[in-house]
Amino acid sequence: MDMTMTFSFDETRDADMKQTLQTVYDALKEKGYNPINQIVGYILSEDPTYITTHHNARSLIRKIDRDELLQALLKSYLKD
């Protein structure tokens, strides 16, 4: 099987991920952390201890598949 796999995600899933990331970001900020550094640490390592349990942020972010998250972030960053 020598085929390239393609991925597709619907816009609802992207909106859900965005809302989850915003909630996690806000919870980290409320607790005095640098949210960007903490979220990047989590994405790179998948270590949930980068994310606070405040406002259930740790549980929320673990529901997002890292591959989906990275694709959504890249798509958003490169969007015209």
C-alpha angles and dihedrals in degrees: 000000000000102000130128112239118228127203129211130182129184123239092246091063091049090051090050091051091048092052091047092049090049091052091048091046092051093047092051091048092049090054092051099253127133097253097201094052092046095049092046089050090052094047093049097044104022085222106148093206089080087072124067122235088226110124088003089285095148093054092045097052092047089062090065118086108232093222091053091047094050091048092050092047093049092046091050093047094050096040114126 
